[in-house]
């Protein structure tokens, strides 16, 4: 999955918490949100140079919150974990490390309790 396909996929499943997400889909989404955050921060500084608030960044982050949570849950589903494991993010440092390791882990090759694996570029489509 390339960058644009990944962003399109996540936005088309805006609050879709069921199913599975490929590693590339998840990591391209993270890259997209980081780049968009940098751009909106620069625009905020240009438009509101003497204010402590950053309204454009806040609105953008709020709009991307739900799809970010959804793709994170689907990524956990791909490695056979429940979406509730995302609450590990509340544990300082250790929780984040565990979640990053799971996000970087290759997903289950066979169907798991969250559904069949998504086809990748090099594999035949699953019927």
C-alpha positions in Angstrom: 0.0 0.0 0.0 1.5 3.4 -1.0 1.2 6.6 0.9 -1.9 8.0 -0.9 -3.7 4.7 -0.8 -3.1 4.4 2.9 -4.4 7.9 3.7 -7.4 7.3 1.5 -8.1 4.0 3.2 -7.9 5.4 6.7 -10.1 8.4 5.8 -12.7 6.2 4.0 -13.0 4.1 7.2 -13.1 7.3 9.4 -14.5 5.5 12.5 -14.2 1.9 11.3 -12.9 0.0 14.3 -13.5 -3.5 12.9 -11.2 -5.3 10.6 -7.5 -5.2 10.2 -4.9 -2.6 9.0 -1.6 -3.4 7.3 1.7 -2.1 8.7 2.1 0.2 5.7 -1.4 1.6 6.2 -0.7 2.4 9.8 2.8 3.9 9.4 1.9 6.0 6.3 -1.0 7.4 8.4 1.4 8.3 11.2 3.7 10.0 8.6 0.7 11.9 7.1 -0.4 13.1 10.5 3.1 14.3 11.5 3.6 16.1 8.2 0.1 17.7 8.4 0.8 18.7 12.0 4.1 20.4 10.9 2.3 22.3 8.1 -0.6 23.5 10.2 1.8 24.6 13.0 3.7 26.7 10.4 0.5 28.2 9.1 -0.6 28.9 12.7 2.6 30.8 13.4 2.3 32.8 10.2 -1.4 33.7 10.7 -1.3 34.2 14.5 2.3 35.3 15.4 1.5 36.9 18.7 -1.0 34.4 20.1 -0.3 31.4 22.3 -3.1 29.5 20.7 -2.9 27.5 17.5 -6.5 27.1 16.2 -5.7 25.5 12.9 -3.6 22.8 14.5 -6.2 22.2 17.1 -9.0 21.8 14.6 -6.8 19.5 12.4 -5.8 17.3 15.4 -9.4 17.0 16.5 -10.5 16.0 13.0 -7.8 13.3 12.8 -8.3 11.9 16.3 -11.0 9.4 15.4 -9.4 8.0 12.3 -6.1 7.8 14.1 -7.7 5.7 16.9 -9.6 3.6 14.4 -6.4 2.7 12.4 -4.6 2.0 15.6 -7.2 -0.4 16.8 -7.3 -2.1 13.4 -3.5 -2.4 13.5 -3.7 -4.1 16.9 -6.4 -6.4 15.3 -3.9 -7.4 12.6 -1.4 -8.7 15.2 -4.2 -10.6 17.0 -4.8 -8.1 19.9 -7.9 -6.5 21.1 -8.3 -2.7 20.5 -8.5 -2.3 24.3 -4.7 -2.8 24.4 -4.5 0.7 23.0 -5.1 1.8 26.6 -1.4 0.8 27.2 -0.7 4.3 25.9 -1.7 5.6 29.3 1.2 3.8 30.9 4.3 6.1 30.6 7.1 5.0 28.4 6.6 1.2 28.8 3.1 1.3 27.3 4.3 3.3 24.3 7.3 1.0 23.7 5.0 -2.1 23.7 2.5 -0.4 21.3 5.3 0.6 18.9 6.7 -2.9 18.9 3.2 -4.3 18.1 2.6 -1.8 15.4 5.9 -2.7 13.8 5.2 -6.5 14.1 4.1 -8.3 11.0 0.4 -9.2 11.1 -1.1 -12.6 11.3 -0.8 -14.4 7.9 -4.0 -16.4 8.4 -7.4 -15.2 9.4 -7.8 -14.4 13.1 -10.8 -13.5 15.2 -10.8 -10.0 13.7 -11.1 -11.2 10.1 -9.0 -12.3 7.1 -5.7 -10.6 6.4 -5.8 -7.7 3.9 -4.1 -8.6 0.6 -0.7 -7.0 0.1 0.8 -5.8 -3.2 2.6 -9.1 -3.8 0.0 -11.5 -2.6 -3.2 -12.8 -4.3 -6.5 -11.4 -3.1 -8.2 -13.4 -0.4 -11.7 -14.5 -1.6 
